[in-house]
């Protein structure tokens, strides 16, 4: 199979020779072009399991090095091998561009309903391969959601998105007891700036972010195709590999729980766009938010965390759109929708939020004069208390009016979708 036909390699970028070090049994691949660069590793002979893992360090439960390769599968995330170890079958998943270094921490936080690797191999602290027992069952939550939305089945659609969001919320609840560091607004904004520069985008989005959006051991890219519905009550998560964009725009920071939620929410955008449905996207998004809030730590899913002028879910959906475009450009596979249409809407949303600052400014002014009036009455011996008493409720009213004017996380960035308000049950 030629390189441009392999899904996990950037088809529109040119491969160049690399003299950089690679573990025994692997070669380092470097792709350049279109102003981008991607680095990854590929096994020299995936049919020879023993030689492939010879230079790697193992951890956890793994099959014998004498295992036979029954099948080689190329997915969008890397090579998969079906291994046979005596009478037992294993799935070996290769990580062409590694991980963020938190793979095993992520596994330790997974819920019982989830599917995580049992072991794996690494080199120089870079994850190369993970192993699971081979499972012949099919994960079809995504196909069920597509069917429900296409059929205008609101109840089933809401149930699926609710349970899926609740599944990542359970992981976040577990992550609450693990390593947490303060928000990193500067790095998050810098990352988005780099993505915009890569694409020469005509959009800009920066946000201060609230203190409740702390850095955690996050899931990363998460989609409905990663959801497991073996239990009638709760969904689990199939912990998948990083997406191709991580090899081009490698994350250099930790992220908040809101980014995980936004990743799944943007997958709902992709699915909704692909369907011909009368369902309201607002009701589906509301159900997702409710699902996440039902299990996630309260602060991480609070109104403050969702507040759009300080980042919220829109900021991270915007990042997801940029990542979709980066991958499409690397493959020259055409405009990725709905990402491109959503990006066109960003300037309009930002203009609206900027105009709302007039109300915030009025609130600040009336608050200043009200505070100054009370100061003069108490300290400065002024006899005028009427004006500050009038201005105080006006200040409070203007402030809460400004807060209410912020775009709701339940509405879509793509405004045409918000016009679909008549749901069919």
N, C-alpha and C positions, 0 to 999 in steps of 0.2 A: 504494500500500500504506500503510495507516494505521500510525502509530508503534507501537501496541501489538502489531502483527503482525510487526514487524521484530525478528529474534532478538537482535541486538546492542544493542538499547535496553532499559532496564529498564521492562517493561510496567506494573508496579504503581506506578511513581513518576510524579509530576506534573512536566511540563515548565514551566519559568518563563523569562521573558525575561532575557537577559543583555546588558549593555552592555560587557562586556569585549572586548578586542581579539581579532580573528581574522584570519588571512591572507586576502588577496584570493582570492575564489572559494570561501570556506568560511564557515560560520556556527558560532558557539559554542553548544552545547546544554548546558543545566543542568537536571538532574532532581532533585527533592527528594521526601521522603516517608518514612514509617515510620522516622523518626529518621536517615535517611541522605541523602547528597548525591553526585551523580555528574556530572562535567563531561567533555564530549567535543566533538569537531569533526565536522562533516558537510559534504561538498561541496554547493554550491548546485545545480549541474547536472552530475551524474556522466556524462551523455551527451556533454558538451563537454570533451574531454581538454585541449585547448589552454588554455581559460579556467581549468580546475581547477588547473593547475600554474603558472599565470602568476606568482603571488606566492611561489612556493616556490624553494628553493635545491637544485640537483641534485647528486648524487654518483654515481660509478661508471658502469656501463654502463646506458643508458636508451634507450627508443624515441624516435622523432621526436615533436615536439609536434604534428605533423599526423596522428598516429595516429588511427584510427577506433575508436570503442567498438562492439564487436560484441555484447557481452552484459554485463548488470549482475546480479551475484549477491550476495545478502545472506546472509552466514554468521553464526555466533555470535560471531565476533571482529571483524566489520566488513564493509565493502563490498569485493567483488572485481570487477575489470573485466577482460574479455577484450579485449585491444587488437590491432588489425591495423596493422602498420607495413610498408607495401609488401606483401610476401608472407610476412612473418614475424609470428608471434603471440606476444603477451606476456601475463603475468598481473600486474596491478597490485593490490596488497593495501593497503587503507587501514587506518591505525591510529587509530581514533576517540579513544582516550585516550593516545596516544603510547606511549613506552617508558620504560625506566629510564635512558636515555642511554648505554647500553653496547652498543647493537645492532651497531655496526660492529666493536667489539672482539670480540664474540661470534662474528661471521662470520669474523674472522681466525683464530679458534681451531678452527673446524669441521674435521672430518676429511674425507678425500676422498670417502667414501661418502655424505656428507650433502648436503642440498639447501638452499642458502642464497641470499638475494637477491643479484643482480648489481649493483644500484644502487638509487637511491631519491631521495626528496625530503624536505626538512626545512624548518622555519621556527622561528627563534629557538631553535635547538638541540633542537627537538622533532621526532621522526620522524613524518612524516605518511603517506608512501607508500613501499613497496618494490616492486621489479620483478624478475621472473624470466621466463625463456622459458616459454611455455605447454607444459605436459606433459599429454598425453592419457592417460597410464598411471594406473592406480588404485592407491593405497596401501591394502592390505587386511590388514595385520598384525593389527589389532584384530579383524577378522572371523574371521581364522584362529584367533586365541586363543580367541574366544568359542566357535567350532565345536569346538575341541579340548577345552575344559573341559566343554562340554555333552555331548560324546561320551565323557567320562571317559578321554580319551587323555592319560595322565600324561606320557609321554615327549615328545610334541609340545608340550604345554603348558610343560613345564620348559625345553625347547629355546628356545621363543619368549621366555619371560621372561628366561632366561639371556642370550641374545643382545641383547635390548633393554637390559638393565642394563649389559651390557658396552659397548654403544654410547655410553651417557652416561659410562661410566667412561673411555673413550678421550678424550672431550671434556675431562673433568676432568684427565686426564694432560697434555693440551695446556695447560690452564689453569694447571697447576702452574708453568709457566715464564713466566706473565704476572703481572699485578698481584695481589699477595696482601697482605692486612692482617690484624691480629690479630682474634680473635673479638670479637663485639660483643654479649655476653649481655644487657647492659642494654637496648639497642634492640630486640633480638629479643623479650625478655620484655615490653617496653613495647608492641610491636606486637600481640602476642597479647592483652594487656590491653585495648587499644583495640577489637580485634575482639570480645572478650567484652562490652565495654560497648555496642557497636553493637547486639548481639543481646540485651542484657540476660540474658546466659547465667548459669546457676547452676553453671557449672563454672569452675575456675581451674587453670591449669598454669603454673608458673614453673620454670626450671631454670638451674643455674650454667653448664652447658656446659663441655666439656673444651677445653684449649688447642689440641688438634688440629683442632677445627672452626673453621678460619680462614675469613675472608671472601674470596671469589673472584669472578671474572666468571662468574656462574652462568647456567644455561640458562633458569631460570624454570619456568613451567608446562609440563610435558612428559607426554605420554600415549602409549598404544600406537598410537593413530591417527596419531601423528607419526613412527612408525618406518618405515624403508625397508628392504625385504628383497630388493633387486635382486641382491645378492651372496649366494651360498649359504653363504659362510663367516661374513661379518660384516654387521651391520645398520648403516644410517646413520640420521641424524636429519633430519626436515623441520623447520627452525626456524620455529616458528609465532609468532603474535602473542600479546600478553598477554591473560589472561582478563578478563571483565567486572568481577570483584571488584576488580581493580587500579584501576578508575576510582572505586570507592567507598571502598576502603581502600588508598590509594596507598602503596606501599612507600617508606620514607624511609631505608633502610639497605641494605647489601650482605648477602649470605647465604652460607652454607657449601654445600659439595657435597652434604652430607647432605640438604639441603632438596630439591635436584633429584631425588635418589634417592627420597625420601619422596613426591614428587609422582607419580612413575611407580608407586611401590608403592601409593599410594592409588587410582590408576586400576585397578590389579589388584583392589583391594577393590570398586570399582564394578562391574567386569566379573564378578567372582566372585558378587556379590550378585544380578546379573541372570540368572545361570545356575542350572540345576537339576543339580547335579553331586555325585558321591560323592568327588571328589578332595579330598585334604587341603590346606587353605590353608597349613599349616605347610611342607609339602614345596615348594609353589610359592614361598613367601617365602624359604625356604632357597636355592632355585635362583637367585632374584633377587639375593640377597646374595652368593652365590658368583660370579655373573656380573659384578657390579659390582667385587668384589674382584679379579677376574682382570685388570682393566685400569686401575682407578683408583689414584691414589697410595696407598701402603700406610697412611700415617698417617690419611688422610681416611676410610678404610674399616676402621680398626682396631677391635679389641674395645673400646678406650677410647672411641672415637667413637660406638659403638653402645650404650654403657652407659646404660641407661634412667634411673637416678636423676640423671644429669647431662645429661639431654636426650635424646640418642639419636634413633632414628627415630620413637619414639612422640610426642615433642614436636612434630615437624614434620607427622606425620600428623594430630595434633590441630588444627594450624593449617589444614591442607587441609580438614578437616571443617567448621571455622568458615567458611572461604571458600565452600564448597558451600552452606551455609545462607544466607549473605549473598546469594548470587546467587538462590537460590530465593525468598527474601523479596522481593528487588527485582522479581521477576516474579510473585510470589504463585502459584507453580507447584506448591505442595504440599511435603510433607516430602521432602527429598533423602535417599535411602538409598544406601549404608549409613551416611552421615554422622551422621544423627540417632541411630540405634541405637548407633553407636560412642561418641558423646558421652555417652549414658546410662551407658556402662560406665566412663567416666573416673573418677568418684568412688570406685568400688570398687577400681580399680587403684591409685589414690593412697593409699587407706586401707591396702591391703596393703603398699605400699612404706613407708608411715609406720610400720606395725607392725614391719617388718623393722629399723627403726632401733634397736630394743631390742637386737638382736644387735650392731649397730655400737657402741652405748653400752657394752655389756659388754666389747667388744674394746678400746675406749678405756680403760676402767677397769683392766682387767687389764694393759694395756700400760703405763699410768701406774705402777701398783704394781710391775710388773716392772722398769721403768726406774729407779724410785726405789730398789728393792732393790739393783740393780747399782751405782748411784751410792754408796749407803751402804757397800757392801762394798769398793769401790775407794777412795773418798775418805774416807768416814766411819769407816773401820776396823771396820765391822760384820763379825761372823763368820758371819752367816746368808746363805748363798748358795743354799740349797735352795729357798726360796719363789720367788725371781725365776726360777730355772731351771725350776720347774714352771709359772709363769705365762707365760713366754715362748712356748712352743709353743701354750699355750691361747689367747694373744692372736692368734697367727698363724692358728690354726685358726678362731677366731671371725671374724676379718677376712675370710678367704676364704669362709667360710660365708655371710657377709653379701653378698659379691660374687655368689655363686652364686644367691642368693635373688632377685636382680634379674630382672624379666621379660625373657625372651629376645626379641630383635628378630624371631625367626622365628615367634613366636606372634602372633595377631591381637588387637587391642584388643577386638574383638567375640568374647567368650569362647565363645559357642555354636559358632563355627566351629572352634575348637580341638578340639572333641570329635570332629570328622570325622578319624579317623586311619587308616581303612582305604582306601588308595588303590587304584585300579584301573588297571593298566598297559595 
